Amino acid sequence: MSLLLLAGSLLVTAVCYLLGLPFFFLFLFVPLLPLFGRRPVRVKRCPTCGWETAGREDFCPWDGSRLTPADGQRDE
């Protein structure tokens, strides 16, 4: 991922330099690039006690019930 980020930054900088744009302003946006590829967070909820997690757990650590997708989400 970091090499891809570096390559993309260098490519954009080179293109802007060739177009005569002040490319140094683009470095301000480099930290925002990982946000564009984010996936939505899937929240799972315990039907018994209501415990919620966005982690990889499949079962509730408190009562052992199988976690189900939260409202408005589908299970994949």
HTML snippet that shows the backbone in 3Dmol.js (N, CA, C, O; Angstrom):
<script src="https://3Dmol.org/build/3Dmol-min.js"></script>
<div id="view" style="width:600px;height:400px;position:relative"></div>
<script>
const pdb = `
ATOM      1  N   MET A   1       0.826  -1.192   0.000  1.00  0.00           N
ATOM      2  CA  MET A   1       0.000   0.000   0.000  1.00  0.00           C
ATOM      3  C   MET A   1       0.869   1.254   0.000  1.00  0.00           C
ATOM      4  O   MET A   1       0.562   2.224  -0.692  1.00  0.00           O
ATOM      5  N   SER A   2       1.962   1.234   0.782  1.00  0.00           N
ATOM      6  CA  SER A   2       2.796   2.434   0.865  1.00  0.00           C
ATOM      7  C   SER A   2       3.511   2.714  -0.459  1.00  0.00           C
ATOM      8  O   SER A   2       3.697   3.873  -0.831  1.00  0.00           O
ATOM      9  N   LEU A   3       3.913   1.653  -1.173  1.00  0.00           N
ATOM     10  CA  LEU A   3       4.547   1.876  -2.478  1.00  0.00           C
ATOM     11  C   LEU A   3       3.557   2.439  -3.490  1.00  0.00           C
ATOM     12  O   LEU A   3       3.914   3.270  -4.325  1.00  0.00           O
ATOM     13  N   LEU A   4       2.327   1.985  -3.409  1.00  0.00           N
ATOM     14  CA  LEU A   4       1.288   2.503  -4.292  1.00  0.00           C
ATOM     15  C   LEU A   4       1.019   3.973  -3.990  1.00  0.00           C
ATOM     16  O   LEU A   4       0.842   4.775  -4.907  1.00  0.00           O
ATOM     17  N   LEU A   5       0.990   4.321  -2.727  1.00  0.00           N
ATOM     18  CA  LEU A   5       0.791   5.708  -2.324  1.00  0.00           C
ATOM     19  C   LEU A   5       1.943   6.587  -2.803  1.00  0.00           C
ATOM     20  O   LEU A   5       1.724   7.695  -3.294  1.00  0.00           O
ATOM     21  N   LEU A   6       3.160   6.092  -2.660  1.00  0.00           N
ATOM     22  CA  LEU A   6       4.330   6.836  -3.127  1.00  0.00           C
ATOM     23  C   LEU A   6       4.297   7.023  -4.643  1.00  0.00           C
ATOM     24  O   LEU A   6       4.540   8.123  -5.141  1.00  0.00           O
ATOM     25  N   ALA A   7       3.998   5.954  -5.373  1.00  0.00           N
ATOM     26  CA  ALA A   7       3.951   6.036  -6.834  1.00  0.00           C
ATOM     27  C   ALA A   7       2.869   7.008  -7.296  1.00  0.00           C
ATOM     28  O   ALA A   7       3.087   7.800  -8.213  1.00  0.00           O
ATOM     29  N   GLY A   8       1.710   6.944  -6.661  1.00  0.00           N
ATOM     30  CA  GLY A   8       0.625   7.860  -7.018  1.00  0.00           C
ATOM     31  C   GLY A   8       0.983   9.304  -6.739  1.00  0.00           C
ATOM     32  O   GLY A   8       0.689  10.189  -7.542  1.00  0.00           O
ATOM     33  N   SER A   9       1.614   9.543  -5.608  1.00  0.00           N
ATOM     34  CA  SER A   9       2.022  10.899  -5.251  1.00  0.00           C
ATOM     35  C   SER A   9       3.056  11.438  -6.236  1.00  0.00           C
ATOM     36  O   SER A   9       2.978  12.591  -6.660  1.00  0.00           O
ATOM     37  N   LEU A  10       4.024  10.596  -6.595  1.00  0.00           N
ATOM     38  CA  LEU A  10       5.039  11.028  -7.554  1.00  0.00           C
ATOM     39  C   LEU A  10       4.443  11.281  -8.934  1.00  0.00           C
ATOM     40  O   LEU A  10       4.830  12.228  -9.619  1.00  0.00           O
ATOM     41  N   LEU A  11       3.507  10.440  -9.337  1.00  0.00           N
ATOM     42  CA  LEU A  11       2.871  10.614 -10.641  1.00  0.00           C
ATOM     43  C   LEU A  11       2.077  11.916 -10.697  1.00  0.00           C
ATOM     44  O   LEU A  11       2.195  12.679 -11.657  1.00  0.00           O
ATOM     45  N   VAL A  12       1.279  12.167  -9.680  1.00  0.00           N
ATOM     46  CA  VAL A  12       0.489  13.398  -9.649  1.00  0.00           C
ATOM     47  C   VAL A  12       1.398  14.616  -9.598  1.00  0.00           C
ATOM     48  O   VAL A  12       1.141  15.618 -10.265  1.00  0.00           O
ATOM     49  N   THR A  13       2.455  14.530  -8.810  1.00  0.00           N
ATOM     50  CA  THR A  13       3.404  15.640  -8.720  1.00  0.00           C
ATOM     51  C   THR A  13       4.063  15.901 -10.070  1.00  0.00           C
ATOM     52  O   THR A  13       4.201  17.056 -10.473  1.00  0.00           O
ATOM     53  N   ALA A  14       4.472  14.846 -10.775  1.00  0.00           N
ATOM     54  CA  ALA A  14       5.114  15.011 -12.082  1.00  0.00           C
ATOM     55  C   ALA A  14       4.155  15.620 -13.100  1.00  0.00           C
ATOM     56  O   ALA A  14       4.543  16.499 -13.870  1.00  0.00           O
ATOM     57  N   VAL A  15       2.911  15.159 -13.106  1.00  0.00           N
ATOM     58  CA  VAL A  15       1.925  15.697 -14.049  1.00  0.00           C
ATOM     59  C   VAL A  15       1.669  17.170 -13.764  1.00  0.00           C
ATOM     60  O   VAL A  15       1.613  17.983 -14.687  1.00  0.00           O
ATOM     61  N   CYS A  16       1.514  17.512 -12.502  1.00  0.00           N
ATOM     62  CA  CYS A  16       1.277  18.917 -12.151  1.00  0.00           C
ATOM     63  C   CYS A  16       2.489  19.786 -12.479  1.00  0.00           C
ATOM     64  O   CYS A  16       2.340  20.934 -12.899  1.00  0.00           O
ATOM     65  N   TYR A  17       3.677  19.243 -12.289  1.00  0.00           N
ATOM     66  CA  TYR A  17       4.895  19.993 -12.626  1.00  0.00           C
ATOM     67  C   TYR A  17       4.960  20.264 -14.129  1.00  0.00           C
ATOM     68  O   TYR A  17       5.322  21.360 -14.557  1.00  0.00           O
ATOM     69  N   LEU A  18       4.603  19.253 -14.922  1.00  0.00           N
ATOM     70  CA  LEU A  18       4.619  19.428 -16.375  1.00  0.00           C
ATOM     71  C   LEU A  18       3.557  20.421 -16.843  1.00  0.00           C
ATOM     72  O   LEU A  18       3.733  21.094 -17.859  1.00  0.00           O
ATOM     73  N   LEU A  19       2.453  20.510 -16.097  1.00  0.00           N
ATOM     74  CA  LEU A  19       1.395  21.457 -16.447  1.00  0.00           C
ATOM     75  C   LEU A  19       1.664  22.854 -15.903  1.00  0.00           C
ATOM     76  O   LEU A  19       0.922  23.791 -16.200  1.00  0.00           O
ATOM     77  N   GLY A  20       2.719  23.000 -15.110  1.00  0.00           N
ATOM     78  CA  GLY A  20       3.062  24.307 -14.560  1.00  0.00           C
ATOM     79  C   GLY A  20       2.274  24.684 -13.323  1.00  0.00           C
ATOM     80  O   GLY A  20       2.225  25.858 -12.959  1.00  0.00           O
ATOM     81  N   LEU A  21       1.655  23.708 -12.668  1.00  0.00           N
ATOM     82  CA  LEU A  21       0.875  23.978 -11.454  1.00  0.00           C
ATOM     83  C   LEU A  21       1.780  23.923 -10.227  1.00  0.00           C
ATOM     84  O   LEU A  21       2.784  23.211 -10.229  1.00  0.00           O
ATOM     85  N   PRO A  22       1.436  24.664  -9.188  1.00  0.00           N
ATOM     86  CA  PRO A  22       2.232  24.600  -7.949  1.00  0.00           C
ATOM     87  C   PRO A  22       1.983  23.270  -7.232  1.00  0.00           C
ATOM     88  O   PRO A  22       1.063  23.149  -6.423  1.00  0.00           O
ATOM     89  N   PHE A  23       2.804  22.294  -7.540  1.00  0.00           N
ATOM     90  CA  PHE A  23       2.568  20.928  -7.082  1.00  0.00           C
ATOM     91  C   PHE A  23       2.771  20.727  -5.590  1.00  0.00           C
ATOM     92  O   PHE A  23       2.323  19.714  -5.053  1.00  0.00           O
ATOM     93  N   PHE A  24       3.428  21.651  -4.898  1.00  0.00           N
ATOM     94  CA  PHE A  24       3.675  21.438  -3.480  1.00  0.00           C
ATOM     95  C   PHE A  24       2.391  21.430  -2.662  1.00  0.00           C
ATOM     96  O   PHE A  24       2.370  20.870  -1.566  1.00  0.00           O
ATOM     97  N   PHE A  25       1.312  22.043  -3.170  1.00  0.00           N
ATOM     98  CA  PHE A  25       0.042  22.008  -2.451  1.00  0.00           C
ATOM     99  C   PHE A  25      -0.557  20.602  -2.425  1.00  0.00           C
ATOM    100  O   PHE A  25      -1.332  20.277  -1.526  1.00  0.00           O
ATOM    101  N   LEU A  26      -0.210  19.780  -3.392  1.00  0.00           N
ATOM    102  CA  LEU A  26      -0.756  18.424  -3.439  1.00  0.00           C
ATOM    103  C   LEU A  26      -0.265  17.566  -2.284  1.00  0.00           C
ATOM    104  O   LEU A  26      -0.936  16.613  -1.889  1.00  0.00           O
ATOM    105  N   PHE A  27       0.902  17.897  -1.740  1.00  0.00           N
ATOM    106  CA  PHE A  27       1.398  17.124  -0.606  1.00  0.00           C
ATOM    107  C   PHE A  27       0.491  17.265   0.614  1.00  0.00           C
ATOM    108  O   PHE A  27       0.530  16.424   1.512  1.00  0.00           O
ATOM    109  N   LEU A  28      -0.317  18.310   0.655  1.00  0.00           N
ATOM    110  CA  LEU A  28      -1.270  18.468   1.751  1.00  0.00           C
ATOM    111  C   LEU A  28      -2.366  17.412   1.694  1.00  0.00           C
ATOM    112  O   LEU A  28      -2.965  17.093   2.721  1.00  0.00           O
ATOM    113  N   PHE A  29      -2.637  16.865   0.512  1.00  0.00           N
ATOM    114  CA  PHE A  29      -3.717  15.904   0.342  1.00  0.00           C
ATOM    115  C   PHE A  29      -3.264  14.454   0.436  1.00  0.00           C
ATOM    116  O   PHE A  29      -4.103  13.555   0.464  1.00  0.00           O
ATOM    117  N   VAL A  30      -1.968  14.205   0.486  1.00  0.00           N
ATOM    118  CA  VAL A  30      -1.455  12.838   0.543  1.00  0.00           C
ATOM    119  C   VAL A  30      -1.995  12.076   1.758  1.00  0.00           C
ATOM    120  O   VAL A  30      -2.358  10.910   1.604  1.00  0.00           O
ATOM    121  N   PRO A  31      -2.071  12.666   2.956  1.00  0.00           N
ATOM    122  CA  PRO A  31      -2.620  11.911   4.092  1.00  0.00           C
ATOM    123  C   PRO A  31      -4.085  11.524   3.924  1.00  0.00           C
ATOM    124  O   PRO A  31      -4.560  10.625   4.620  1.00  0.00           O
ATOM    125  N   LEU A  32      -4.808  12.171   3.029  1.00  0.00           N
ATOM    126  CA  LEU A  32      -6.224  11.861   2.827  1.00  0.00           C
ATOM    127  C   LEU A  32      -6.455  10.692   1.872  1.00  0.00           C
ATOM    128  O   LEU A  32      -7.563  10.158   1.819  1.00  0.00           O
ATOM    129  N   LEU A  33      -5.447  10.288   1.125  1.00  0.00           N
ATOM    130  CA  LEU A  33      -5.619   9.232   0.127  1.00  0.00           C
ATOM    131  C   LEU A  33      -6.111   7.904   0.702  1.00  0.00           C
ATOM    132  O   LEU A  33      -6.960   7.274   0.071  1.00  0.00           O
ATOM    133  N   PRO A  34      -5.636   7.442   1.851  1.00  0.00           N
ATOM    134  CA  PRO A  34      -6.165   6.173   2.370  1.00  0.00           C
ATOM    135  C   PRO A  34      -7.656   6.212   2.695  1.00  0.00           C
ATOM    136  O   PRO A  34      -8.297   5.162   2.755  1.00  0.00           O
ATOM    137  N   LEU A  35      -8.216   7.390   2.905  1.00  0.00           N
ATOM    138  CA  LEU A  35      -9.639   7.495   3.221  1.00  0.00           C
ATOM    139  C   LEU A  35     -10.525   7.172   2.025  1.00  0.00           C
ATOM    140  O   LEU A  35     -11.677   6.775   2.200  1.00  0.00           O
ATOM    141  N   PHE A  36     -10.006   7.336   0.819  1.00  0.00           N
ATOM    142  CA  PHE A  36     -10.818   7.084  -0.364  1.00  0.00           C
ATOM    143  C   PHE A  36     -11.086   5.603  -0.586  1.00  0.00           C
ATOM    144  O   PHE A  36     -12.087   5.254  -1.212  1.00  0.00           O
ATOM    145  N   GLY A  37     -10.232   4.735  -0.098  1.00  0.00           N
ATOM    146  CA  GLY A  37     -10.398   3.306  -0.300  1.00  0.00           C
ATOM    147  C   GLY A  37     -11.021   2.585   0.881  1.00  0.00           C
ATOM    148  O   GLY A  37     -11.011   1.355   0.927  1.00  0.00           O
ATOM    149  N   ARG A  38     -11.558   3.320   1.828  1.00  0.00           N
ATOM    150  CA  ARG A  38     -12.120   2.682   3.020  1.00  0.00           C
ATOM    151  C   ARG A  38     -13.418   1.954   2.713  1.00  0.00           C
ATOM    152  O   ARG A  38     -14.246   2.414   1.927  1.00  0.00           O
ATOM    153  N   ARG A  39     -13.567   0.831   3.344  1.00  0.00           N
ATOM    154  CA  ARG A  39     -14.807   0.067   3.234  1.00  0.00           C
ATOM    155  C   ARG A  39     -15.716   0.435   4.403  1.00  0.00           C
ATOM    156  O   ARG A  39     -15.230   0.817   5.468  1.00  0.00           O
ATOM    157  N   PRO A  40     -17.015   0.324   4.215  1.00  0.00           N
ATOM    158  CA  PRO A  40     -17.906   0.621   5.336  1.00  0.00           C
ATOM    159  C   PRO A  40     -17.702  -0.385   6.467  1.00  0.00           C
ATOM    160  O   PRO A  40     -17.430  -1.562   6.227  1.00  0.00           O
ATOM    161  N   VAL A  41     -17.835   0.087   7.677  1.00  0.00           N
ATOM    162  CA  VAL A  41     -17.650  -0.765   8.849  1.00  0.00           C
ATOM    163  C   VAL A  41     -18.900  -1.611   9.050  1.00  0.00           C
ATOM    164  O   VAL A  41     -20.017  -1.094   9.075  1.00  0.00           O
ATOM    165  N   ARG A  42     -18.698  -2.917   9.193  1.00  0.00           N
ATOM    166  CA  ARG A  42     -19.818  -3.827   9.442  1.00  0.00           C
ATOM    167  C   ARG A  42     -19.925  -4.064  10.939  1.00  0.00           C
ATOM    168  O   ARG A  42     -19.000  -4.587  11.560  1.00  0.00           O
ATOM    169  N   VAL A  43     -21.039  -3.684  11.507  1.00  0.00           N
ATOM    170  CA  VAL A  43     -21.266  -3.848  12.939  1.00  0.00           C
ATOM    171  C   VAL A  43     -22.136  -5.076  13.149  1.00  0.00           C
ATOM    172  O   VAL A  43     -23.145  -5.265  12.470  1.00  0.00           O
ATOM    173  N   LYS A  44     -21.725  -5.913  14.110  1.00  0.00           N
ATOM    174  CA  LYS A  44     -22.509  -7.099  14.468  1.00  0.00           C
ATOM    175  C   LYS A  44     -23.025  -6.917  15.887  1.00  0.00           C
ATOM    176  O   LYS A  44     -22.363  -6.310  16.728  1.00  0.00           O
ATOM    177  N   ARG A  45     -24.210  -7.449  16.141  1.00  0.00           N
ATOM    178  CA  ARG A  45     -24.862  -7.275  17.434  1.00  0.00           C
ATOM    179  C   ARG A  45     -25.311  -8.626  17.978  1.00  0.00           C
ATOM    180  O   ARG A  45     -25.733  -9.510  17.232  1.00  0.00           O
ATOM    181  N   CYS A  46     -25.209  -8.760  19.285  1.00  0.00           N
ATOM    182  CA  CYS A  46     -25.705  -9.961  19.957  1.00  0.00           C
ATOM    183  C   CYS A  46     -27.213  -9.830  20.131  1.00  0.00           C
ATOM    184  O   CYS A  46     -27.679  -8.841  20.696  1.00  0.00           O
ATOM    185  N   PRO A  47     -27.984 -10.806  19.659  1.00  0.00           N
ATOM    186  CA  PRO A  47     -29.434 -10.710  19.797  1.00  0.00           C
ATOM    187  C   PRO A  47     -29.913 -10.873  21.241  1.00  0.00           C
ATOM    188  O   PRO A  47     -31.028 -10.471  21.571  1.00  0.00           O
ATOM    189  N   THR A  48     -29.083 -11.456  22.097  1.00  0.00           N
ATOM    190  CA  THR A  48     -29.485 -11.696  23.477  1.00  0.00           C
ATOM    191  C   THR A  48     -29.213 -10.497  24.383  1.00  0.00           C
ATOM    192  O   THR A  48     -30.114 -10.013  25.069  1.00  0.00           O
ATOM    193  N   CYS A  49     -27.966 -10.020  24.381  1.00  0.00           N
ATOM    194  CA  CYS A  49     -27.602  -8.953  25.324  1.00  0.00           C
ATOM    195  C   CYS A  49     -27.413  -7.591  24.663  1.00  0.00           C
ATOM    196  O   CYS A  49     -27.353  -6.581  25.364  1.00  0.00           O
ATOM    197  N   GLY A  50     -27.317  -7.534  23.331  1.00  0.00           N
ATOM    198  CA  GLY A  50     -27.179  -6.267  22.631  1.00  0.00           C
ATOM    199  C   GLY A  50     -25.751  -5.781  22.469  1.00  0.00           C
ATOM    200  O   GLY A  50     -25.536  -4.660  22.007  1.00  0.00           O
ATOM    201  N   TRP A  51     -24.765  -6.598  22.837  1.00  0.00           N
ATOM    202  CA  TRP A  51     -23.356  -6.213  22.692  1.00  0.00           C
ATOM    203  C   TRP A  51     -23.036  -6.036  21.218  1.00  0.00           C
ATOM    204  O   TRP A  51     -23.441  -6.857  20.395  1.00  0.00           O
ATOM    205  N   GLU A  52     -22.307  -4.967  20.868  1.00  0.00           N
ATOM    206  CA  GLU A  52     -21.973  -4.675  19.474  1.00  0.00           C
ATOM    207  C   GLU A  52     -20.471  -4.673  19.271  1.00  0.00           C
ATOM    208  O   GLU A  52     -19.709  -4.320  20.171  1.00  0.00           O
ATOM    209  N   THR A  53     -20.048  -5.077  18.062  1.00  0.00           N
ATOM    210  CA  THR A  53     -18.639  -5.055  17.703  1.00  0.00           C
ATOM    211  C   THR A  53     -18.491  -4.836  16.206  1.00  0.00           C
ATOM    212  O   THR A  53     -19.369  -5.190  15.420  1.00  0.00           O
ATOM    213  N   ALA A  54     -17.374  -4.252  15.832  1.00  0.00           N
ATOM    214  CA  ALA A  54     -17.023  -4.120  14.421  1.00  0.00           C
ATOM    215  C   ALA A  54     -15.850  -5.040  14.106  1.00  0.00           C
ATOM    216  O   ALA A  54     -15.289  -4.981  13.012  1.00  0.00           O
ATOM    217  N   GLY A  55     -15.483  -5.876  15.044  1.00  0.00           N
ATOM    218  CA  GLY A  55     -14.351  -6.779  14.879  1.00  0.00           C
ATOM    219  C   GLY A  55     -14.727  -8.052  14.146  1.00  0.00           C
ATOM    220  O   GLY A  55     -15.775  -8.131  13.504  1.00  0.00           O
ATOM    221  N   ARG A  56     -13.854  -9.053  14.251  1.00  0.00           N
ATOM    222  CA  ARG A  56     -14.045 -10.315  13.533  1.00  0.00           C
ATOM    223  C   ARG A  56     -14.773 -11.367  14.358  1.00  0.00           C
ATOM    224  O   ARG A  56     -14.919 -12.507  13.915  1.00  0.00           O
ATOM    225  N   GLU A  57     -15.218 -11.012  15.516  1.00  0.00           N
ATOM    226  CA  GLU A  57     -15.881 -11.990  16.373  1.00  0.00           C
ATOM    227  C   GLU A  57     -17.166 -12.493  15.721  1.00  0.00           C
ATOM    228  O   GLU A  57     -17.887 -11.729  15.080  1.00  0.00           O
ATOM    229  N   ASP A  58     -17.441 -13.776  15.891  1.00  0.00           N
ATOM    230  CA  ASP A  58     -18.682 -14.363  15.396  1.00  0.00           C
ATOM    231  C   ASP A  58     -19.642 -14.697  16.527  1.00  0.00           C
ATOM    232  O   ASP A  58     -20.836 -14.893  16.302  1.00  0.00           O
ATOM    233  N   PHE A  59     -19.112 -14.762  17.747  1.00  0.00           N
ATOM    234  CA  PHE A  59     -19.930 -15.112  18.899  1.00  0.00           C
ATOM    235  C   PHE A  59     -19.732 -14.079  20.001  1.00  0.00           C
ATOM    236  O   PHE A  59     -18.651 -13.506  20.140  1.00  0.00           O
ATOM    237  N   CYS A  60     -20.772 -13.847  20.774  1.00  0.00           N
ATOM    238  CA  CYS A  60     -20.735 -12.892  21.877  1.00  0.00           C
ATOM    239  C   CYS A  60     -19.816 -13.421  22.986  1.00  0.00           C
ATOM    240  O   CYS A  60     -19.956 -14.575  23.392  1.00  0.00           O
ATOM    241  N   PRO A  61     -18.879 -12.601  23.484  1.00  0.00           N
ATOM    242  CA  PRO A  61     -17.997 -13.067  24.556  1.00  0.00           C
ATOM    243  C   PRO A  61     -18.699 -13.163  25.904  1.00  0.00           C
ATOM    244  O   PRO A  61     -18.160 -13.767  26.831  1.00  0.00           O
ATOM    245  N   TRP A  62     -19.879 -12.586  26.036  1.00  0.00           N
ATOM    246  CA  TRP A  62     -20.579 -12.584  27.323  1.00  0.00           C
ATOM    247  C   TRP A  62     -21.517 -13.769  27.482  1.00  0.00           C
ATOM    248  O   TRP A  62     -21.559 -14.384  28.548  1.00  0.00           O
ATOM    249  N   ASP A  63     -22.275 -14.101  26.430  1.00  0.00           N
ATOM    250  CA  ASP A  63     -23.239 -15.201  26.580  1.00  0.00           C
ATOM    251  C   ASP A  63     -23.108 -16.288  25.516  1.00  0.00           C
ATOM    252  O   ASP A  63     -23.845 -17.273  25.562  1.00  0.00           O
ATOM    253  N   GLY A  64     -22.192 -16.138  24.560  1.00  0.00           N
ATOM    254  CA  GLY A  64     -21.941 -17.186  23.574  1.00  0.00           C
ATOM    255  C   GLY A  64     -22.918 -17.238  22.417  1.00  0.00           C
ATOM    256  O   GLY A  64     -22.850 -18.160  21.605  1.00  0.00           O
ATOM    257  N   SER A  65     -23.821 -16.283  22.317  1.00  0.00           N
ATOM    258  CA  SER A  65     -24.781 -16.269  21.212  1.00  0.00           C
ATOM    259  C   SER A  65     -24.083 -15.876  19.912  1.00  0.00           C
ATOM    260  O   SER A  65     -23.100 -15.135  19.921  1.00  0.00           O
ATOM    261  N   ARG A  66     -24.605 -16.382  18.797  1.00  0.00           N
ATOM    262  CA  ARG A  66     -24.047 -16.015  17.490  1.00  0.00           C
ATOM    263  C   ARG A  66     -24.441 -14.574  17.181  1.00  0.00           C
ATOM    264  O   ARG A  66     -25.602 -14.197  17.340  1.00  0.00           O
ATOM    265  N   LEU A  67     -23.469 -13.766  16.736  1.00  0.00           N
ATOM    266  CA  LEU A  67     -23.725 -12.365  16.421  1.00  0.00           C
ATOM    267  C   LEU A  67     -24.427 -12.248  15.077  1.00  0.00           C
ATOM    268  O   LEU A  67     -24.152 -13.011  14.151  1.00  0.00           O
ATOM    269  N   THR A  68     -25.327 -11.293  14.982  1.00  0.00           N
ATOM    270  CA  THR A  68     -26.073 -11.043  13.747  1.00  0.00           C
ATOM    271  C   THR A  68     -25.743  -9.638  13.252  1.00  0.00           C
ATOM    272  O   THR A  68     -25.326  -8.792  14.042  1.00  0.00           O
ATOM    273  N   PRO A  69     -25.924  -9.375  11.954  1.00  0.00           N
ATOM    274  CA  PRO A  69     -25.663  -8.018  11.445  1.00  0.00           C
ATOM    275  C   PRO A  69     -26.581  -7.007  12.125  1.00  0.00           C
ATOM    276  O   PRO A  69     -27.731  -7.310  12.444  1.00  0.00           O
ATOM    277  N   ALA A  70     -26.059  -5.805  12.343  1.00  0.00           N
ATOM    278  CA  ALA A  70     -26.862  -4.745  12.946  1.00  0.00           C
ATOM    279  C   ALA A  70     -27.945  -4.312  11.965  1.00  0.00           C
ATOM    280  O   ALA A  70     -27.937  -4.727  10.806  1.00  0.00           O
ATOM    281  N   ASP A  71     -28.865  -3.490  12.419  1.00  0.00           N
ATOM    282  CA  ASP A  71     -29.987  -3.038  11.594  1.00  0.00           C
ATOM    283  C   ASP A  71     -29.508  -2.398  10.300  1.00  0.00           C
ATOM    284  O   ASP A  71     -28.580  -1.589  10.307  1.00  0.00           O
ATOM    285  N   GLY A  72     -30.135  -2.758   9.201  1.00  0.00           N
ATOM    286  CA  GLY A  72     -29.826  -2.178   7.908  1.00  0.00           C
ATOM    287  C   GLY A  72     -28.592  -2.742   7.233  1.00  0.00           C
ATOM    288  O   GLY A  72     -28.158  -2.220   6.206  1.00  0.00           O
ATOM    289  N   GLN A  73     -28.019  -3.799   7.790  1.00  0.00           N
ATOM    290  CA  GLN A  73     -26.838  -4.405   7.184  1.00  0.00           C
ATOM    291  C   GLN A  73     -27.166  -5.834   6.809  1.00  0.00           C
ATOM    292  O   GLN A  73     -28.046  -6.472   7.388  1.00  0.00           O
ATOM    293  N   ARG A  74     -26.420  -6.321   5.809  1.00  0.00           N
ATOM    294  CA  ARG A  74     -26.642  -7.707   5.397  1.00  0.00           C
ATOM    295  C   ARG A  74     -25.417  -8.530   5.741  1.00  0.00           C
ATOM    296  O   ARG A  74     -24.303  -8.007   5.782  1.00  0.00           O
ATOM    297  N   ASP A  75     -25.615  -9.800   5.985  1.00  0.00           N
ATOM    298  CA  ASP A  75     -24.519 -10.704   6.326  1.00  0.00           C
ATOM    299  C   ASP A  75     -23.925 -11.265   5.051  1.00  0.00           C
ATOM    300  O   ASP A  75     -24.653 -11.733   4.175  1.00  0.00           O
ATOM    301  N   GLU A  76     -22.584 -11.219   4.941  1.00  0.00           N
ATOM    302  CA  GLU A  76     -21.931 -11.754   3.735  1.00  0.00           C
ATOM    303  C   GLU A  76     -21.286 -13.072   4.023  1.00  0.00           C
ATOM    304  O   GLU A  76     -20.688 -13.674   3.131  1.00  0.00           O
TER     305      GLU A  76
END
`;
const viewer = $3Dmol.createViewer("view");
viewer.addModel(pdb, "pdb");
viewer.setStyle({}, {cartoon: {color: "spectrum"}});
viewer.zoomTo();
viewer.render();
</script>
